[in-house]
Amino acid sequence: MDAHWLVPDWPAPPNVRAACTTREGGVSQGRYASLNLGDHVGDLAADVATNRDRLRQAIGAQPVFLQQVHGTGVVALDAGQDIVRDGTAADACTATAIGLACTIMVADCLPVLFTDEAGERVAAAHAGWRGLAGGVLEQAARCFTPESNAAPAHRASKVIAWLGPCIGPKAFEVGAEVKAAFEAHAPEAAACFQPAQAPGKWLADLPALARQRLRAVGVEAVYGNDGSDGWCTVSQPSRFFSHRRDGISGRFAALVWKV
C-alpha cells in the first residue's frame, strides 16, 4: 500500500486487515488530486475508476462503495447468494466473506471500522453528525450480536473499533439543534461541545461523541482518532480531502476486510 496511507494501530486479529487512504496515490487532477475515490463529486469518471482500481490492487481485496445518505442503514455485503454491488444506499456495511472490503468514503465525516477479536466479522460505518445522532454506530455494532437463541459456542467475541480522520473539534462548528439532538439521547453528550465564537454556535467533538455512543453499547475497545490536531481533515489540506474546507472536494476511504 501507499506509504502515505494510514494503517490502523489496533489489536485486530491476524486475519483482519484495514487501511485508510489519503490524497496520495491517484491520478485525479486539481481539487480532486490525487486519489479521489468519490464518483459523485464532479471528478472525471475515468480517473475515479483508475483510482478505485489502484486501491483494489493495493489492498488485494474488493472494495464495495456505498451510496452514503447520512442515515443509519446497514447492509450485509455477502448476504445470500449475491454480493452487494457499488452504489447500494446505506451508511454502514458488514461482511464475513474473505476478500470483501467494507468501505466508507469521507471528506470530514467520521469513518469507523469494526471487527471482533475472533476475526469472524468486519464492519464499517459512516458517522457524520446526523448518522451518529441517529444511531448508525449502534446499528453497526449490533451486527456482532448473535441471535438470542445462539448456542454458547457462537456467542459474539469482544468488538474492537477504530476511528479514522474527520473534522476536528476546533473546526466543527454546529448549531444548537445539533447539540440538542445528542443531549436528547444522552445528557453526558454536553461535555463534547464547547461554545464557538459566533453566538448560538458550538464546536462539536465528533470522535468523543462516537466514543460515548460506542461505550454505551458495550464497545470499550476503541482506537484511533482521539480528537487531536493530527486527525483533523480540515487542517491538513495536503493530506486529506475536506468538504467543509474546500466546498467541492474529493473523497478518501477507510476499509476493513478479512484475508
LUMGU-582140 format. One record per residue (C-alpha): x, y, z. Coordinates in steps of 0.2 Angstrom, whole numbers, plus 5000, padded with zeros to 4 digits. Layout:
+------+------+------+
|    X |    Y |    Z |
+------+------+------+
|    X |    Y |    Z |
...
+------+------+------+
This chain:
+------+------+------+
|    X |    Y |    Z |
+------+------+------+
| 5000 | 5000 | 5000 |
| 5005 | 5018 | 4998 |
| 5017 | 5023 | 5012 |
| 5006 | 5039 | 5015 |
| 4990 | 5029 | 5019 |
| 4986 | 5026 | 5037 |
| 4986 | 5008 | 5044 |
| 4976 | 5007 | 5059 |
| 4985 | 5003 | 5075 |
| 4973 | 4992 | 5084 |
| 4973 | 4974 | 5091 |
| 4964 | 4966 | 5076 |
| 4966 | 4948 | 5074 |
| 4979 | 4941 | 5061 |
| 4966 | 4938 | 5048 |
| 4959 | 4956 | 5048 |
| 4966 | 4970 | 5038 |
| 4962 | 4988 | 5037 |
| 4968 | 5004 | 5029 |
| 4963 | 5022 | 5027 |
| 4968 | 5031 | 5011 |
| 4974 | 5049 | 5010 |
| 4975 | 5061 | 4995 |
| 4991 | 5052 | 4989 |
| 4992 | 5038 | 4976 |
| 4980 | 5043 | 4962 |
| 4978 | 5051 | 4945 |
| 4964 | 5064 | 4948 |
| 4969 | 5082 | 4945 |
| 4965 | 5099 | 4953 |
| 4954 | 5100 | 4968 |
| 4952 | 5081 | 4967 |
| 4971 | 5077 | 4967 |
| 4976 | 5064 | 4968 |
| 4967 | 5048 | 4975 |
| 4949 | 5054 | 4974 |
| 4938 | 5039 | 4976 |
| 4921 | 5048 | 4975 |
| 4911 | 5046 | 4959 |
| 4898 | 5058 | 4964 |
| 4908 | 5074 | 4966 |
| 4911 | 5080 | 4949 |
| 4928 | 5072 | 4945 |
| 4932 | 5063 | 4929 |
| 4924 | 5046 | 4929 |
| 4939 | 5038 | 4921 |
| 4950 | 5045 | 4934 |
| 4939 | 5039 | 4948 |
| 4939 | 5022 | 4940 |
| 4958 | 5021 | 4939 |
| 4959 | 5027 | 4957 |
| 4947 | 5013 | 4963 |
| 4957 | 5000 | 4953 |
| 4973 | 5006 | 4961 |
| 4965 | 5004 | 4978 |
| 4959 | 4987 | 4974 |
| 4976 | 4981 | 4968 |
| 4985 | 4989 | 4983 |
| 4974 | 4980 | 4996 |
| 4972 | 4964 | 4987 |
| 4953 | 4964 | 4991 |
| 4937 | 4970 | 4983 |
| 4931 | 4987 | 4990 |
| 4912 | 4989 | 4990 |
| 4907 | 5008 | 4988 |
| 4891 | 5013 | 4996 |
| 4879 | 5027 | 4991 |
| 4880 | 5035 | 5008 |
| 4865 | 5045 | 5013 |
| 4868 | 5051 | 5031 |
| 4856 | 5038 | 5038 |
| 4858 | 5023 | 5049 |
| 4855 | 5009 | 5036 |
| 4867 | 4994 | 5037 |
| 4869 | 4982 | 5023 |
| 4877 | 4964 | 5023 |
| 4889 | 4964 | 5009 |
| 4889 | 4945 | 5007 |
| 4871 | 4941 | 5012 |
| 4863 | 4927 | 5002 |
| 4870 | 4921 | 4985 |
| 4873 | 4939 | 4978 |
| 4887 | 4950 | 4983 |
| 4881 | 4968 | 4986 |
| 4887 | 4980 | 4972 |
| 4894 | 4998 | 4972 |
| 4880 | 5011 | 4974 |
| 4869 | 5002 | 4987 |
| 4861 | 5015 | 4998 |
| 4867 | 5013 | 5016 |
| 4879 | 5021 | 5028 |
| 4886 | 5005 | 5036 |
| 4891 | 4988 | 5030 |
| 4897 | 4971 | 5036 |
| 4905 | 4956 | 5029 |
| 4911 | 4939 | 5034 |
| 4917 | 4933 | 5017 |
| 4936 | 4934 | 5014 |
| 4942 | 4947 | 5002 |
| 4927 | 4958 | 5003 |
| 4931 | 4976 | 5010 |
| 4919 | 4986 | 5019 |
| 4922 | 5003 | 5013 |
| 4917 | 5020 | 5019 |
| 4921 | 5036 | 5009 |
| 4923 | 5053 | 5019 |
| 4929 | 5071 | 5017 |
| 4925 | 5077 | 5035 |
| 4913 | 5064 | 5042 |
| 4920 | 5051 | 5054 |
| 4924 | 5033 | 5047 |
| 4923 | 5019 | 5060 |
| 4929 | 5002 | 5057 |
| 4924 | 4986 | 5067 |
| 4930 | 4969 | 5070 |
| 4928 | 4956 | 5083 |
| 4943 | 4948 | 5092 |
| 4939 | 4931 | 5084 |
| 4941 | 4939 | 5067 |
| 4924 | 4931 | 5061 |
| 4916 | 4948 | 5055 |
| 4921 | 4965 | 5050 |
| 4910 | 4981 | 5048 |
| 4912 | 4999 | 5044 |
| 4901 | 5015 | 5047 |
| 4899 | 5032 | 5040 |
| 4897 | 5044 | 5055 |
| 4893 | 5062 | 5051 |
| 4883 | 5070 | 5065 |
| 4866 | 5065 | 5058 |
| 4870 | 5047 | 5056 |
| 4879 | 5047 | 5073 |
| 4865 | 5055 | 5082 |
| 4853 | 5043 | 5073 |
| 4862 | 5028 | 5079 |
| 4872 | 5022 | 5065 |
| 4886 | 5016 | 5076 |
| 4874 | 5006 | 5087 |
| 4867 | 4998 | 5071 |
| 4884 | 4993 | 5065 |
| 4889 | 4986 | 5082 |
| 4873 | 4976 | 5083 |
| 4880 | 4966 | 5068 |
| 4891 | 4957 | 5080 |
| 4877 | 4952 | 5092 |
| 4872 | 4934 | 5089 |
| 4854 | 4928 | 5089 |
| 4846 | 4926 | 5106 |
| 4845 | 4908 | 5103 |
| 4863 | 4905 | 5098 |
| 4872 | 4892 | 5106 |
| 4886 | 4897 | 5118 |
| 4900 | 4892 | 5106 |
| 4893 | 4905 | 5094 |
| 4891 | 4920 | 5105 |
| 4900 | 4936 | 5099 |
| 4918 | 4939 | 5105 |
| 4923 | 4956 | 5110 |
| 4921 | 4970 | 5097 |
| 4935 | 4982 | 5093 |
| 4933 | 4999 | 5084 |
| 4944 | 5011 | 5075 |
| 4940 | 5029 | 5072 |
| 4948 | 5037 | 5057 |
| 4952 | 5055 | 5052 |
| 4937 | 5068 | 5052 |
| 4934 | 5086 | 5055 |
| 4942 | 5090 | 5072 |
| 4934 | 5098 | 5087 |
| 4942 | 5115 | 5084 |
| 4934 | 5116 | 5066 |
| 4917 | 5108 | 5068 |
| 4905 | 5122 | 5071 |
| 4887 | 5117 | 5073 |
| 4871 | 5125 | 5078 |
| 4862 | 5122 | 5094 |
| 4850 | 5110 | 5086 |
| 4865 | 5098 | 5084 |
| 4870 | 5099 | 5102 |
| 4851 | 5097 | 5107 |
| 4850 | 5081 | 5096 |
| 4864 | 5072 | 5105 |
| 4859 | 5078 | 5123 |
| 4841 | 5072 | 5120 |
| 4849 | 5054 | 5118 |
| 4862 | 5056 | 5132 |
| 4864 | 5071 | 5143 |
| 4883 | 5067 | 5145 |
| 4885 | 5072 | 5127 |
| 4885 | 5090 | 5133 |
| 4903 | 5088 | 5138 |
| 4908 | 5085 | 5119 |
| 4903 | 5103 | 5114 |
| 4912 | 5119 | 5118 |
| 4905 | 5137 | 5114 |
| 4911 | 5144 | 5097 |
| 4915 | 5162 | 5094 |
| 4899 | 5165 | 5084 |
| 4883 | 5167 | 5095 |
| 4872 | 5152 | 5096 |
| 4886 | 5141 | 5089 |
| 4895 | 5126 | 5096 |
| 4911 | 5117 | 5092 |
| 4907 | 5098 | 5092 |
| 4920 | 5084 | 5096 |
| 4914 | 5071 | 5084 |
| 4926 | 5057 | 5089 |
| 4922 | 5060 | 5108 |
| 4903 | 5058 | 5103 |
| 4907 | 5042 | 5094 |
| 4917 | 5035 | 5109 |
| 4902 | 5039 | 5120 |
| 4889 | 5031 | 5109 |
| 4900 | 5015 | 5107 |
| 4904 | 5014 | 5125 |
| 4885 | 5014 | 5129 |
| 4883 | 4998 | 5118 |
| 4897 | 4989 | 5126 |
| 4911 | 4993 | 5114 |
| 4925 | 4998 | 5126 |
| 4940 | 4994 | 5114 |
| 4941 | 5010 | 5103 |
| 4956 | 5015 | 5095 |
| 4962 | 5029 | 5083 |
| 4956 | 5047 | 5082 |
| 4957 | 5055 | 5099 |
| 4952 | 5072 | 5093 |
| 4969 | 5079 | 5092 |
| 4975 | 5090 | 5078 |
| 4984 | 5076 | 5068 |
| 4967 | 5068 | 5065 |
| 4958 | 5084 | 5058 |
| 4954 | 5084 | 5040 |
| 4951 | 5102 | 5039 |
| 4968 | 5107 | 5045 |
| 4978 | 5096 | 5033 |
| 4974 | 5101 | 5015 |
| 4989 | 5091 | 5008 |
| 4984 | 5075 | 5017 |
| 4965 | 5074 | 5017 |
| 4950 | 5080 | 5007 |
| 4938 | 5091 | 5017 |
| 4921 | 5097 | 5011 |
| 4920 | 5110 | 5025 |
| 4936 | 5117 | 5020 |
| 4935 | 5117 | 5001 |
| 4917 | 5116 | 4996 |
| 4920 | 5104 | 4981 |
| 4931 | 5090 | 4987 |
| 4936 | 5073 | 4983 |
| 4934 | 5058 | 4995 |
| 4946 | 5047 | 5004 |
| 4941 | 5030 | 5011 |
| 4943 | 5019 | 5026 |
| 4942 | 5000 | 5023 |
| 4942 | 4984 | 5033 |
| 4942 | 4966 | 5026 |
| 4946 | 4948 | 5030 |
| 4960 | 4938 | 5022 |
+------+------+------+
